[in-house]
C-alpha cells in the first residue's frame, strides 16, 4: 500500500498561491506570482528530484493539474527526472467539471474523495504524491487520509494570497521526521501526521 505524500511550497506568512510564475494563479488580483523562483538552487533541485524518484502516481487539484498539463507534456527529454515520471505515471485529478482530460494517463475522480483516495493508496506501488494543490491538501487533512507533508518554507512575506492553513482547517498534530535548509534559505521540513492535537497547561510550581 502506498503513502499519500504532499509536497507544497509556502511563504513565511503561509501563502501557497502561484509560486512558479506571474500568471500561474491570479485569483483575487494576486500580483506576486513567481515568488519561489529566486530561491532555486542545487539543494532545492536535489530534494525535488528525490521526491519524484519515489512517486508511483499523482493526485492533483484541478488548478494545479491545468498548470502542469499545459507545461510538462511539452518537456520530452527522457532524462528529465520530473517530466519523465509525470508524463509516464498515472495521474488522478479531483474535479467535478473536467470530463475529457488530454494529458495521457489522466483519470478524473469526483465522487467520495476519502473512499477514492484510500483505494488509490492501496493500489499504488510507491508514493501517491500531491504537488501544490493547496485546497485539495486542506480537504484531505480534514478527511484524515494524508500521511506525510513536505513543507518547503521560503524566506519571503507577501501579505496577500491564499494560505495553506486558513481558519477552519481541521486541528491536526504532526511529527517531524526530518529536515534541512538550502543554501538560499528555504527550510525543508518533513512531517508525518500524528492524529489530533494534544493540549495541556503550564501551571505554577506547587510550592509557589
C-alpha positions as a Markdown table, in Angstrom:
| # | Residue | x | y | z |
|---|---|---|---|---|
| 1 | Unk | 0.0 | 0.0 | 0.0 |
| 2 | Unk | 1.4 | 3.4 | -0.9 |
| 3 | Unk | 1.5 | 6.5 | 1.2 |
| 4 | Unk | -0.2 | 9.8 | 0.3 |
| 5 | Unk | 2.5 | 12.4 | 0.4 |
| 6 | Unk | 2.1 | 16.2 | -0.2 |
| 7 | Unk | 4.9 | 18.5 | -1.3 |
| 8 | Unk | 4.0 | 22.1 | -1.1 |
| 9 | Unk | 5.7 | 25.5 | -1.2 |
| 10 | Unk | 4.7 | 28.3 | 1.2 |
| 11 | Unk | 5.9 | 31.7 | 2.2 |
| 12 | Unk | 6.7 | 32.7 | 5.8 |
| 13 | Unk | 3.1 | 34.0 | 6.1 |
| 14 | Unk | 1.7 | 30.7 | 4.8 |
| 15 | Unk | 0.8 | 31.7 | 1.2 |
| 16 | Unk | 0.9 | 28.9 | -1.4 |
| 17 | Unk | -0.6 | 30.7 | -4.3 |
| 18 | Unk | 1.4 | 30.9 | -7.6 |
| 19 | Unk | 4.9 | 30.0 | -6.6 |
| 20 | Unk | 6.0 | 29.3 | -10.1 |
| 21 | Unk | 5.2 | 32.3 | -12.2 |
| 22 | Unk | 3.4 | 35.6 | -12.5 |
| 23 | Unk | 0.4 | 34.2 | -14.5 |
| 24 | Unk | 0.1 | 30.9 | -12.7 |
| 25 | Unk | -2.8 | 31.9 | -10.4 |
| 26 | Unk | -4.0 | 35.5 | -10.4 |
| 27 | Unk | -7.2 | 34.8 | -8.5 |
| 28 | Unk | -8.3 | 37.7 | -6.2 |
| 29 | Unk | -6.0 | 40.0 | -8.0 |
| 30 | Unk | -2.9 | 38.2 | -6.8 |
| 31 | Unk | 0.2 | 40.1 | -8.1 |
| 32 | Unk | 3.1 | 38.2 | -6.5 |
| 33 | Unk | 3.3 | 35.1 | -8.7 |
| 34 | Unk | 6.7 | 33.6 | -9.1 |
| 35 | Unk | 7.9 | 34.2 | -5.6 |
| 36 | Unk | 9.8 | 30.9 | -5.3 |
| 37 | Unk | 12.0 | 31.4 | -8.4 |
| 38 | Unk | 14.8 | 33.5 | -6.8 |
| 39 | Unk | 15.4 | 30.7 | -4.2 |
| 40 | Unk | 16.1 | 27.8 | -6.6 |
| 41 | Unk | 19.5 | 26.2 | -6.1 |
| 42 | Unk | 21.2 | 22.8 | -6.3 |
| 43 | Unk | 19.9 | 21.8 | -2.8 |
| 44 | Unk | 16.4 | 22.6 | -3.8 |
| 45 | Unk | 16.7 | 20.7 | -7.1 |
| 46 | Unk | 18.2 | 17.6 | -5.4 |
| 47 | Unk | 15.3 | 17.5 | -2.9 |
| 48 | Unk | 12.7 | 17.8 | -5.6 |
| 49 | Unk | 14.3 | 15.1 | -7.8 |
| 50 | Unk | 14.5 | 12.7 | -4.8 |
| 51 | Unk | 10.8 | 13.3 | -4.1 |
| 52 | Unk | 9.8 | 12.5 | -7.7 |
| 53 | Unk | 12.1 | 9.4 | -7.7 |
| 54 | Unk | 9.7 | 7.9 | -5.0 |
| 55 | Unk | 6.5 | 8.6 | -6.9 |
| 56 | Unk | 4.1 | 5.9 | -8.1 |
| 57 | Unk | 1.2 | 8.1 | -9.1 |
| 58 | Unk | 0.0 | 11.6 | -8.7 |
| 59 | Unk | -3.2 | 13.2 | -7.2 |
| 60 | Unk | -3.8 | 16.8 | -8.2 |
| 61 | Unk | -6.3 | 19.5 | -7.7 |
| 62 | Unk | -7.9 | 20.9 | -10.9 |
| 63 | Unk | -6.0 | 24.2 | -10.9 |
| 64 | Unk | -2.6 | 22.5 | -10.4 |
| 65 | Unk | -3.5 | 19.9 | -13.0 |
| 66 | Unk | -4.2 | 22.6 | -15.5 |
| 67 | Unk | -0.9 | 24.3 | -14.8 |
| 68 | Unk | 1.0 | 21.0 | -15.0 |
| 69 | Unk | -0.8 | 19.7 | -18.1 |
| 70 | Unk | 0.0 | 22.9 | -20.1 |
| 71 | Unk | 3.7 | 22.6 | -19.4 |
| 72 | Unk | 5.1 | 19.1 | -18.6 |
| 73 | Unk | 3.8 | 17.2 | -21.7 |
| 74 | Unk | 6.0 | 19.5 | -23.8 |
| 75 | Unk | 9.1 | 18.5 | -21.9 |
| 76 | Unk | 10.1 | 15.4 | -23.8 |
| 77 | Unk | 13.7 | 14.8 | -22.6 |
| 78 | Unk | 13.7 | 11.2 | -21.2 |
| 79 | Unk | 16.5 | 12.2 | -18.9 |
| 80 | Unk | 14.4 | 14.9 | -17.2 |
| 81 | Unk | 13.8 | 13.5 | -13.7 |
| 82 | Unk | 10.5 | 15.3 | -13.2 |
| 83 | Unk | 8.9 | 15.3 | -16.7 |
| 84 | Unk | 9.8 | 11.6 | -17.4 |
| 85 | Unk | 7.8 | 10.5 | -14.4 |
| 86 | Unk | 4.9 | 13.0 | -14.6 |
| 87 | Unk | 4.3 | 12.0 | -18.2 |
| 88 | Unk | 4.6 | 8.3 | -17.7 |
| 89 | Unk | 2.9 | 7.6 | -14.4 |
| 90 | Unk | -0.9 | 7.6 | -13.6 |
| 91 | Unk | -2.4 | 10.9 | -12.8 |
| 92 | Unk | -5.6 | 11.5 | -10.9 |
| 93 | Unk | -7.3 | 14.9 | -10.9 |
| 94 | Unk | -10.1 | 15.8 | -8.5 |
| 95 | Unk | -12.7 | 17.7 | -10.4 |
| 96 | Unk | -16.5 | 17.9 | -10.8 |
| 97 | Unk | -16.2 | 19.7 | -14.2 |
| 98 | Unk | -13.3 | 18.2 | -16.1 |
| 99 | Unk | -14.7 | 15.5 | -18.4 |
| 100 | Unk | -12.1 | 14.9 | -21.2 |
| 101 | Unk | -8.5 | 15.3 | -19.9 |
| 102 | Unk | -6.0 | 15.4 | -22.8 |
| 103 | Unk | -2.8 | 14.6 | -20.7 |
| 104 | Unk | -2.1 | 10.9 | -21.3 |
| 105 | Unk | -2.6 | 8.7 | -18.2 |
| 106 | Unk | -5.1 | 11.0 | -16.5 |
| 107 | Unk | -8.2 | 9.8 | -14.6 |
| 108 | Unk | -10.8 | 12.2 | -13.2 |
| 109 | Unk | -12.2 | 11.4 | -9.7 |
| 110 | Unk | -15.2 | 13.3 | -8.3 |
| 111 | Unk | -17.2 | 11.0 | -6.1 |
| 112 | Unk | -16.4 | 10.0 | -2.5 |
| 113 | Unk | -13.0 | 11.6 | -2.1 |
| 114 | Unk | -12.0 | 9.7 | 1.1 |
| 115 | Unk | -13.0 | 6.3 | -0.4 |
| 116 | Unk | -11.4 | 7.0 | -3.8 |
| 117 | Unk | -8.1 | 8.2 | -2.3 |
| 118 | Unk | -7.9 | 5.2 | 0.1 |
| 119 | Unk | -8.4 | 2.9 | -2.9 |
| 120 | Unk | -5.7 | 4.7 | -4.9 |
| 121 | Unk | -3.3 | 4.3 | -2.0 |
| 122 | Unk | -4.0 | 0.6 | -1.8 |
| 123 | Unk | -3.1 | 0.0 | -5.4 |
| 124 | Unk | -0.2 | 2.4 | -5.8 |
| 125 | Unk | 3.3 | 1.0 | -5.8 |
| 126 | Unk | 5.3 | 3.8 | -4.3 |
| 127 | Unk | 4.1 | 7.2 | -3.2 |
| 128 | Unk | 0.8 | 8.7 | -4.3 |
| 129 | Unk | 2.0 | 12.3 | -4.5 |
| 130 | Unk | 0.3 | 15.6 | -4.3 |
| 131 | Unk | 2.2 | 18.6 | -5.7 |
| 132 | Unk | 0.8 | 22.1 | -5.0 |
| 133 | Unk | -3.0 | 21.7 | -4.9 |
| 134 | Unk | -3.3 | 23.6 | -1.6 |
| 135 | Unk | -7.2 | 23.4 | -1.5 |
| 136 | Unk | -7.0 | 19.7 | -2.0 |
| 137 | Unk | -4.4 | 19.3 | 0.8 |
| 138 | Unk | -6.7 | 21.2 | 3.1 |
| 139 | Unk | -9.6 | 18.9 | 2.2 |
| 140 | Unk | -7.5 | 15.7 | 2.7 |
| 141 | Unk | -6.4 | 16.9 | 6.1 |
| 142 | Unk | -10.0 | 17.1 | 7.1 |
| 143 | Unk | -10.6 | 13.6 | 5.8 |
| 144 | Unk | -7.6 | 12.1 | 7.7 |
| 145 | Unk | -6.1 | 10.4 | 4.6 |
| 146 | Unk | -2.9 | 12.3 | 4.2 |
| 147 | Unk | 0.2 | 10.5 | 5.5 |
| 148 | Unk | 3.2 | 12.8 | 5.0 |
| 149 | Unk | 3.7 | 16.5 | 4.4 |
| 150 | Unk | 6.9 | 18.0 | 2.8 |
| 151 | Unk | 6.6 | 21.7 | 3.7 |
| 152 | Unk | 9.1 | 24.0 | 1.9 |
| 153 | Unk | 9.0 | 27.4 | 3.5 |
| 154 | Unk | 10.6 | 30.2 | 1.5 |
| 155 | Unk | 12.1 | 33.3 | 3.3 |
| 156 | Unk | 9.6 | 35.8 | 1.9 |
| 157 | Unk | 6.5 | 37.5 | 3.2 |
| 158 | Unk | 3.8 | 38.6 | 0.7 |
| 159 | Unk | 1.0 | 39.9 | 2.9 |
| 160 | Unk | -1.6 | 38.6 | 0.4 |
| 161 | Unk | -2.7 | 35.4 | -1.3 |
| 162 | Unk | -4.3 | 32.1 | -0.5 |
| 163 | Unk | -2.9 | 30.4 | 2.6 |
| 164 | Unk | -2.4 | 26.7 | 3.2 |
| 165 | Unk | -3.9 | 26.6 | 6.6 |
| 166 | Unk | -6.8 | 29.1 | 6.7 |
| 167 | Unk | -9.3 | 29.5 | 9.5 |
| 168 | Unk | -11.4 | 26.3 | 9.6 |
| 169 | Unk | -8.6 | 23.9 | 8.9 |
| 170 | Unk | -9.1 | 20.6 | 10.8 |
| 171 | Unk | -7.0 | 20.6 | 14.0 |
| 172 | Unk | -4.1 | 18.2 | 13.2 |
| 173 | Unk | -0.9 | 17.2 | 15.0 |
| 174 | Unk | 2.3 | 16.5 | 13.1 |
| 175 | Unk | 5.5 | 14.6 | 13.9 |
| 176 | Unk | 8.7 | 15.9 | 12.4 |
| 177 | Unk | 10.7 | 13.2 | 10.6 |
| 178 | Unk | 13.5 | 15.2 | 9.0 |
| 179 | Unk | 14.6 | 18.5 | 7.5 |
| 180 | Unk | 17.2 | 20.7 | 6.0 |
| 181 | Unk | 17.9 | 24.2 | 4.9 |
| 182 | Unk | 19.0 | 25.1 | 1.3 |
| 183 | Unk | 21.9 | 27.4 | 0.5 |
| 184 | Unk | 19.3 | 30.1 | -0.3 |
| 185 | Unk | 17.5 | 29.8 | 3.0 |
| 186 | Unk | 14.5 | 27.6 | 2.0 |
| 187 | Unk | 13.5 | 25.5 | 5.1 |
| 188 | Unk | 12.5 | 21.9 | 4.1 |
| 189 | Unk | 10.7 | 20.0 | 6.8 |
| 190 | Unk | 9.0 | 16.6 | 6.6 |
| 191 | Unk | 6.1 | 15.8 | 8.8 |
| 192 | Unk | 4.0 | 12.7 | 9.4 |
| 193 | Unk | 0.5 | 13.2 | 10.5 |
| 194 | Unk | 0.0 | 12.2 | 14.2 |
| 195 | Unk | -3.7 | 12.5 | 14.8 |
| 196 | Unk | -5.4 | 15.2 | 16.8 |
| 197 | Unk | -3.5 | 17.8 | 18.8 |
| 198 | Unk | -3.0 | 17.3 | 22.5 |
| 199 | Unk | -3.4 | 20.1 | 25.0 |
| 200 | Unk | -2.1 | 21.0 | 28.4 |
| 201 | Unk | -1.3 | 23.9 | 30.7 |
| 202 | Unk | 1.8 | 25.5 | 32.1 |
| 203 | Unk | 0.9 | 25.9 | 35.8 |
| 204 | Unk | 2.8 | 27.5 | 38.7 |
| 205 | Unk | 5.2 | 25.3 | 40.7 |
| 206 | Unk | 3.4 | 23.5 | 43.5 |
| 207 | Unk | 5.4 | 25.4 | 46.2 |
| 208 | Unk | 4.8 | 28.8 | 44.6 |
